[in-house]
Every structure is written in structure tokens, then in C-alpha cells.
Amino acid sequence: MAERIRPTTMSQVASMHSHITGLGLDEKGRAKRVGGGLVGQVEAREAAGIIVELVRDGRLSGKGVLLAGPPGTGKTAIAIAIARELGKDTPFVALNASEVYSVERKKTEVLLQAIRRAIGVRVVEKRRVIEGVVKAVKYLRKRSPFAPYPTLAGARIVLETKDDTAEYKIPPEAAAQLYQLRVREGDVIVIDAETLEVRKLGRAKGKGKKLYDIEAEEEVEIPSGPVEKVKEIVRTFTLHDIDLSLAARRALFTGLFALFGGEKEISDEVRAKTDELVKEMIDQGKAELVPGVLFIDDAHLLDLEAFGFLTKAMESEFAPLIILATNRGIAKIRGTDIESPHGIPRDLLDRLLIIPTRPYKPDEIKDIIMIRSDELDIPLTDEALEELTKVGVERSLRYALQLLEPAWIIARRAEKRAVEKEHVLEAERLFADVKKSVEIVEKFRDLMMV
């Protein structure tokens, strides 16, 4: 149980795609120029909207999706947006194709675990929880002899309802969730008092923040009653979560718990037991299945065995939506001399709905930079924004976005309240993009290691 303590202040963080709330479509399925945290890619977003409708209607059985386009054109963002559109508790699993090649596990085992992590089981039950509006939160850090930077040691948080206020010390595992969910002042959250699972419900009414041309986060009512209470809540587990639980329990009873770990292979017997348990819960009306999204980036790195496994997985009764992404044109299928579009076998391509993405236009790059600066709470002058936009157009959008935080540190060192053009130029001087890095390597080729 979390421990009550004295009040503290607030801190926040943003992950690369934390601002994405959906595809940003209107009621007719047309993409807004800026919407859901996405900019541009109108045709791709509208196509993704149709995918969402097909999934909801159960008409995508046996098929998958391929996002194909140059690097930095929002393929991952669109995949995340599809999952957001399907529902808040829709499981989303992101996997790079290179992760399939593990020393400890077979390729098919890695893919099967990813697929089962992308299938949820929604359960309604009564739980003892801590619920309220975040009044203050501060992350506690400690130095570790095994890491060059401070690690999370927990958090201190103040929650309030219409009738109560309470202060808690949160252990590291729950603090990590607060950090990942980007919990900040004004958010309404629920913490399971037993499992310490954290859920972010939205912004308390009247406390929402409007980002640049983006819909505000969903507003929810301020909770009433005590902060600590027993409440009927909806929890979503994945098939893989249940697999791990049953496997760990079996290992404990057989004295093999020291040999079992989440990264090892799980037996077919355990998975069959999970499926039997879930089916029983569904038949009794205690749970329902929630197919999620499995996103595999750099899909051209997969080989024929992996592609064959995915083809079979798409045909299964309870398969998640499988979304592949690649930036390749015509390429050899890994491990063969066969050339194929996107480095993917043609028989699998026939099962995929292909959504192309295109490079961003200058005005779209400008909007994306502004959205990201708002999300990171980094103020920019007009001149700094123009310089970053120029960098995005002439070099790459990713490089421009990567310069935001270094430029902000430079600005703060100069005791400025906003990033100015000179701070962006200084960040450019210190940090090279790919093109500049290659030029430096070529210049000093004779001095480089072979």
C-alpha cells in the first residue's frame, strides 16, 4: 500500500508519441489537417480510419496492414493512432523485426508472445483503489553504481477529490507508470492499492491544457468521496500476462521457479490452460476478449519462416490487427536471393492492405515542431521555429525534433525563457545529423578504424 506523506511539487515527461489521441478524422472519415496529434498524411490517415471500421465490424479476418514510406513519415504514429481509435484499453505492442532474432528463444516464440500480448481480456471487478485529481507529484531519484544516470526511486503524490485530500509515497514500480503516462497536475488517476497498477482517466474538468491546434485531452468529472475506496473497475489483462502468471505458479509448485523467467519460452500446455480459463470466463459473462494491435517495424528484416508464421497467425480466430511497416522499395527477402516489393513475400503482400506515407511539406513540418514543443513545454520564438522548420526541410524532421531539448538546455543556461534562433544554431553546431556525420567520417577516412 502507498504510504501517506507531506505535499510536494509536480514534474512531467513526454514520450515521442504521447500526444497522439487518434487519427483526427471528422464524422465523415475525412482527415483534419491537424487532428488527434497528427499532421498531414491525409490519405494515409483516412485509409487508417477505414481499417478501424473494418476491425470494429469484424471484416478484417485473415488480413493485415502494411505502412510503407520513407523514414520519418509517421508510420509508427499512424499505427498508434489506430490503436487509440479502437479504444483506451486496446493492447498495443510495438516490435522491431530485429528483436525477433533472439539467442534464447525461437523466432516463432518471440512472435507468438508478441501476438498474445496484443490480445486483451477485459475483466470487471471490485478493487480497493486510490483515486483523485493530481494536485502535486514529484519523482524521487537515486544514483546507482550500475548506471551513469539517476534512476527512479519512487514518487510523492498529492491526490484530492471533492471531499478529501491525501498524500502518498509511491514505490518505484508505480512511479515508473506515472512517468510513462506523463501524469501531471490536473490529471484524474486511479491506482490499484494492491497491484499498484496506474490508470490515467483524463483531465479534471476545467484543468485541461489546449495544445497547438490539437483537441484537449478528454475531460472527466472530479471524483467525489474519499481518496481511498472500493470501486468497480475495468481491468484489461493480456493473454501473455495470464500465460506468465500460470507458468510462474506452475514453476513455483515444481521447484523450478529459479529457472523460469518472462523472457524464456512458454509451453503449449500453459497456453492451452490460459485459453481454457479465458473461454470459461467469457462463457460465464465475467470477461470479454479485446483484440489489439501488433505493430512490427522494419518488417523487411523478417525472414520466410517469420513471414509464414504471421500469415498463419492472421487466419486464427482471435488474432490481433497485425500492422507491418517498412521504408524499403524493391528488396531481397531476408535469407534468400528473391527480390520482392518491400522485401516481403508476394503471397503475404496479397493479404495486406497497403497504406503509403509521403514526405511532409514545409508547413506540416512547422506544425509538427510546434506541437512537439508544446508537448515538451519548450517555448520557442518565431525565429527559432523558422530555423527548426528549415532544418526539418533541408535535413530531416527527426533531426529538427531531436534539437528541441538540447536547444532548450542551451537557452536555460543563457537564462532565457524561450529558445531563440541562436540556441538552435548552437545545438546544430554541437550535434550532427546523418549527412554531416558521414561528411566528417569521409574527411577523416584515413584516421578511422577499418
C-alpha positions in Angstrom: 0.0 0.0 0.0 1.2 3.5 -0.8 2.4 5.5 2.3 0.9 8.9 3.1 3.5 11.8 3.3 3.8 15.6 3.0 3.0 17.6 -0.1 5.4 18.1 -3.0 5.6 19.7 -6.4 5.0 18.4 -9.9 7.2 17.1 -12.7 6.4 15.7 -16.2 7.8 13.9 -19.2 6.7 13.2 -22.7 7.4 10.2 -24.8 7.8 10.5 -28.6 4.2 9.8 -29.4 2.5 10.6 -26.1 0.5 13.4 -27.7 -1.4 11.1 -30.2 -5.0 10.7 -29.3 -6.4 9.3 -32.5 -6.4 9.7 -36.3 -8.0 13.2 -36.2 -10.9 12.4 -38.6 -14.3 14.1 -38.8 -17.7 12.4 -38.7 -17.4 11.6 -42.4 -14.0 10.0 -42.1 -12.1 12.9 -43.6 -8.8 13.8 -42.1 -8.4 17.2 -40.5 -5.2 19.0 -41.5 -4.2 18.8 -37.8 -6.0 16.4 -35.5 -5.5 13.8 -32.9 -1.9 14.9 -32.5 -1.2 14.1 -36.2 -0.4 16.5 -39.0 -0.7 15.9 -42.8 -0.6 12.4 -44.2 -4.3 12.9 -45.1 -4.7 9.9 -47.4 -2.9 7.6 -45.0 -5.0 8.7 -42.0 -8.2 8.3 -44.0 -7.2 4.9 -45.1 -6.3 4.0 -41.5 -9.8 5.2 -40.5 -11.3 2.6 -42.9 -9.1 0.0 -41.3 -10.6 0.9 -37.9 -14.1 0.5 -39.2 -13.2 -2.9 -40.7 -11.8 -4.1 -37.4 -14.9 -2.9 -35.5 -17.2 -4.7 -38.0 -15.0 -7.9 -37.8 -14.3 -7.7 -41.5 -10.5 -7.8 -41.5 -10.2 -11.5 -40.7 -7.2 -13.1 -42.4 -5.7 -9.8 -43.5 -3.2 -7.3 -42.1 -1.9 -3.8 -42.9 1.4 -2.6 -44.4 2.5 1.0 -43.8 5.1 1.8 -46.5 7.0 5.1 -46.9 10.3 6.9 -46.4 11.8 7.3 -42.9 10.2 9.9 -40.7 6.8 10.0 -42.4 4.7 9.0 -39.4 4.3 5.2 -39.8 4.6 4.5 -36.1 2.4 7.4 -35.2 -0.4 6.2 -37.5 -0.2 2.7 -36.0 -0.5 4.1 -32.5 -3.4 6.3 -33.6 -5.3 3.2 -35.0 -4.9 1.6 -31.6 -6.2 4.8 -29.8 -9.2 4.9 -32.1 -10.1 1.3 -31.2 -10.3 2.1 -27.5 -8.4 3.2 -24.5 -7.7 -0.3 -23.2 -6.8 -1.7 -26.7 -3.5 -3.5 -26.3 -0.7 -2.0 -28.5 2.5 -4.0 -28.9 5.4 -2.4 -30.8 8.2 -4.8 -32.0 11.1 -4.1 -34.3 11.7 -7.0 -36.6 15.3 -7.3 -35.5 14.0 -8.3 -32.0 12.7 -11.5 -33.4 16.2 -12.9 -33.7 16.8 -13.9 -30.1 19.6 -16.2 -28.7 17.3 -17.6 -26.0 14.0 -18.0 -28.0 12.9 -19.3 -31.3 11.6 -16.7 -33.8 8.2 -18.2 -33.7 8.2 -18.0 -29.9 9.0 -14.3 -29.9 6.3 -13.6 -32.4 3.7 -15.8 -30.6 4.4 -13.9 -27.3 4.0 -10.6 -29.1 0.7 -11.7 -30.6 -0.6 -12.9 -27.2 0.5 -9.6 -25.6 -1.7 -7.9 -28.3 -4.8 -9.8 -27.3 -6.5 -8.4 -24.2 -9.1 -9.9 -21.7 -11.3 -7.2 -20.2 -12.5 -8.1 -16.7 -14.9 -6.1 -14.4 -14.2 -6.5 -10.7 -14.3 -4.7 -7.4 -10.9 -3.4 -6.2 -9.5 -1.2 -3.4 -8.2 1.9 -5.1 -6.7 5.3 -4.6 -8.5 7.8 -6.9 -8.4 11.5 -7.3 -7.2 14.6 -9.1 -3.4 15.0 -9.0 -2.6 18.2 -7.0 1.1 17.7 -7.0 3.6 15.0 -8.0 7.4 14.8 -7.7 9.6 12.0 -8.9 12.3 10.8 -6.5 15.6 9.7 -7.9 18.7 7.9 -6.7 22.1 7.2 -8.1 23.0 3.6 -8.9 26.5 2.1 -9.1 25.3 0.2 -12.2 24.0 3.2 -14.2 25.7 6.5 -15.2 22.5 8.5 -14.5 20.0 8.7 -11.6 17.2 6.1 -11.6 13.6 6.3 -10.3 13.4 5.6 -6.6 9.6 6.4 -6.3 7.4 9.4 -6.3 5.5 11.6 -3.9 1.9 12.5 -4.9 -1.0 14.5 -3.6 -4.5 13.5 -4.7 -7.8 15.2 -4.0 -11.5 14.6 -4.6 -14.4 16.9 -4.0 -14.4 15.7 -0.4 -10.9 14.6 0.6 -7.2 15.2 0.1 -4.4 12.6 0.7 -0.7 12.4 0.2 1.3 9.3 -0.7 4.7 7.9 -1.2 4.7 5.8 -4.3 7.1 2.9 -4.8 9.4 2.7 -8.0 7.1 0.3 -10.0 4.1 2.7 -9.7 6.3 5.8 -10.2 7.5 4.4 -13.5 3.9 4.1 -14.7 3.2 7.7 -13.6 6.3 8.7 -15.6 5.3 6.8 -18.7 1.7 8.0 -18.6 3.0 11.6 -18.3 0.8 12.2 -15.2 0.7 15.9 -14.2 -1.2 18.3 -12.1 -4.9 18.2 -13.0 -5.0 14.6 -14.3 -7.5 12.2 -12.8 -5.9 8.9 -12.0 -6.7 5.6 -10.3 -4.1 3.4 -8.5 -4.9 -0.2 -7.6 -3.9 -0.4 -3.9 -2.9 -4.0 -4.2 -1.2 -4.3 -7.6 -0.2 -0.6 -7.8 -1.4 -0.6 -11.5 -1.9 3.1 -12.5 -4.6 4.3 -14.9 -5.0 7.8 -16.2 -8.6 8.6 -16.8 -8.2 12.1 -18.3 -8.1 15.8 -17.2 -10.3 17.0 -14.5 -12.9 19.4 -15.9 -11.6 23.0 -16.0 -8.0 21.9 -15.8 -7.3 20.8 -19.4 -4.5 22.3 -21.5 -5.1 23.2 -25.1 -2.0 22.3 -27.2 -1.3 23.9 -30.5 -4.2 23.1 -32.8 -4.8 19.8 -31.0 -8.0 18.7 -29.3 -7.6 19.0 -25.5 -7.3 15.7 -23.6 -10.6 14.1 -22.6 -12.1 15.9 -19.6 -13.7 13.8 -16.8 -15.6 14.7 -13.7 -13.7 15.3 -10.4 -14.2 12.2 -8.2 -16.2 12.6 -5.1 -16.0 10.8 -1.7 -12.7 9.6 0.0 -9.5 9.2 -2.0 -9.2 5.6 -0.8 -12.3 3.5 -1.7 -13.6 0.2 -3.0 -14.7 0.7 -6.6 -15.9 -1.5 -9.5 -13.2 -1.1 -12.1 -12.4 -2.5 -15.6 -9.0 -4.1 -15.9 -7.5 -5.4 -19.1 -5.0 -8.2 -19.0 -3.3 -9.8 -22.0 -3.2 -13.5 -22.8 0.6 -13.3 -22.3 0.1 -11.8 -18.8 -2.0 -14.8 -17.9 0.5 -17.2 -19.6 3.2 -15.8 -17.4 1.1 -16.0 -14.2 0.2 -19.6 -14.8 3.8 -20.6 -15.8 5.2 -18.9 -12.7 2.7 -20.6 -10.5 3.5 -24.0 -12.0 7.2 -23.4 -11.7 6.8 -22.5 -8.1 5.0 -25.7 -7.3 7.5 -27.8 -9.2 10.5 -26.1 -7.6 11.7 -24.7 -10.9 10.9 -21.1 -10.2 14.6 -20.2 -10.4 14.7 -21.4 -14.0 11.6 -19.6 -15.1 11.6 -16.1 -16.5 9.3 -13.9 -18.7 11.9 -14.0 -21.4 12.0 -17.8 -21.7 9.7 -19.9 -23.8 6.3 -20.8 -22.5 4.9 -24.3 -23.1 1.9 -25.1 -25.3 0.3 -26.7 -22.3 0.4 -23.5 -20.3 -1.1 -21.6 -23.2 -3.8 -24.2 -23.6 -4.7 -23.7 -19.9 -4.8 -20.0 -20.4 -7.1 -20.3 -23.4 -9.4 -22.7 -21.5 -9.5 -20.3 -18.5 -10.3 -17.3 -20.6 -13.0 -19.1 -22.6 -14.6 -20.2 -19.3 -14.6 -16.6 -18.1 -16.2 -15.3 -21.3 -18.9 -18.0 -21.3 -19.7 -17.0 -17.7 -20.0 -13.3 -18.7 -17.1 -12.4 -16.4 -14.8 -11.2 -19.2 -14.6 -10.3 -22.9 -11.9 -10.5 -25.5 -10.2 -7.3 -26.7 -8.2 -7.8 -29.9 -5.4 -5.3 -30.0 -2.7 -4.1 -32.4 0.7 -5.8 -33.1 3.0 -3.3 -34.9 6.2 -4.7 -36.4 8.6 -2.0 -37.7 11.3 -2.7 -40.2 9.3 -5.7 -41.4 11.8 -6.2 -44.3 14.2 -7.7 -41.7 11.9 -10.7 -41.2 12.7 -14.0 -43.0 10.5 -16.5 -44.7 9.9 -18.5 -41.5 8.7 -15.4 -39.7 6.5 -14.3 -42.6 5.0 -17.7 -42.9 4.2 -17.7 -39.1 2.5 -14.2 -39.4 0.4 -15.4 -42.4 -0.9 -18.3 -40.4 -1.5 -16.0 -37.3 -3.7 -13.7 -39.4 -6.0 -16.6 -40.1 -6.6 -17.5 -36.5 -9.9 -16.8 -34.8 -8.7 -14.4 -32.2 -5.8 -12.7 -34.0 -4.9 -9.1 -33.2 -4.6 -6.5 -36.0 -1.1 -7.0 -37.4 0.5 -3.9 -38.9 3.8 -4.1 -40.6 5.9 -1.1 -41.5 8.9 -0.7 -43.9 10.9 2.0 -45.7 12.2 -0.3 -48.4 11.2 -0.4 -52.1 12.2 -3.5 -54.0 14.5 -5.6 -51.7 15.6 -9.1 -51.2 13.7 -11.2 -48.8 16.0 -11.9 -45.9 18.0 -15.1 -46.3 17.1 -15.5 -49.9 18.1 -14.1 -53.3 14.4 -13.4 -54.1 13.6 -9.8 -54.8 10.1 -8.6 -53.8 8.3 -5.3 -53.2 9.2 -4.0 -49.7 11.3 -7.2 -49.1 8.0 -9.1 -48.2 6.9 -12.3 -49.9 4.2 -11.7 -52.5 1.8 -14.3 -51.0 1.8 -12.3 -47.8 1.5 -8.9 -49.6 -1.7 -10.2 -51.2 -3.1 -10.4 -47.7 -2.1 -6.9 -46.7 -3.9 -3.6 -47.2 -1.1 -1.3 -48.1 -1.1 2.3 -46.9 1.6 4.6 -48.4 3.0 7.5 -46.4 4.8 10.5 -48.1 7.3 13.1 -47.0 5.9 16.1 -45.1 5.5 19.5 -46.6 7.3 22.6 -45.0 4.1 23.9 -43.4 3.4 20.4 -42.0 6.9 20.2 -40.6 6.4 23.5 -38.9 3.1 22.4 -37.3 4.7 19.1 -36.1 7.6 21.0 -34.5 5.2 23.4 -32.8 3.1 20.5 -31.5 6.1 18.7 -30.1 7.4 21.9 -28.4 4.0 22.4 -26.8 4.0 18.7 -25.6 7.5 19.1 -24.1 6.6 22.5 -22.7 9.5 24.2 -24.6 8.7 27.8 -25.6 10.0 28.9 -29.0 10.5 32.3 -30.5 9.2 32.8 -34.1 12.8 32.9 -35.3 13.7 29.6 -33.6 10.6 27.9 -35.0 11.5 29.1 -38.5 15.1 27.8 -38.1 13.9 24.4 -36.9 11.5 24.2 -39.8 14.3 25.0 -42.2 16.4 22.2 -40.6 13.4 19.8 -40.9 13.0 20.7 -44.6 16.7 20.6 -45.6 17.9 17.8 -43.4 15.2 15.7 -41.7 12.2 16.2 -39.4 13.6 13.8 -36.9 16.8 15.8 -36.6 14.8 19.0 -36.1 12.8 17.4 -33.3 15.9 16.0 -31.7 17.4 19.5 -31.5 14.5 20.8 -29.4 15.6 19.6 -26.0 19.3 20.4 -26.4 18.4 23.9 -27.6 16.2 24.3 -24.5 19.1 23.4 -22.2 21.3 25.9 -24.1 18.6 28.6 -23.7 18.2 27.9 -19.9 22.0 28.1 -19.4 21.8 31.6 -21.0 18.9 32.4 -18.6 16.4 32.8 -21.4 12.7 32.0 -21.0 12.4 30.7 -24.6 14.5 29.0 -27.2 15.9 31.6 -29.7 17.4 31.1 -33.1 21.0 31.3 -31.7 20.3 28.5 -29.4 19.1 26.3 -32.3 22.2 27.2 -34.2 24.4 26.3 -31.3 22.6 22.9 -30.9 23.2 22.3 -34.7 26.9 23.1 -34.2 27.2 20.6 -31.4 25.0 17.7 -32.7 25.4 16.4 -36.3 22.7 15.0 -38.5 23.4 11.8 -40.5 24.6 13.7 -43.6 27.1 15.9 -41.6 28.3 12.8 -39.7 29.1 11.0 -42.9 30.9 14.0 -44.3 33.1 14.1 -41.2 33.8 10.4 -41.4 34.8 10.8 -45.1 37.0 13.8 -44.3 39.0 11.8 -41.7 38.7 8.4 -43.5 42.4 7.7 -43.2 42.3 8.1 -39.5 39.2 5.9 -39.0 39.3 2.3 -37.8 38.8 -0.3 -40.5 
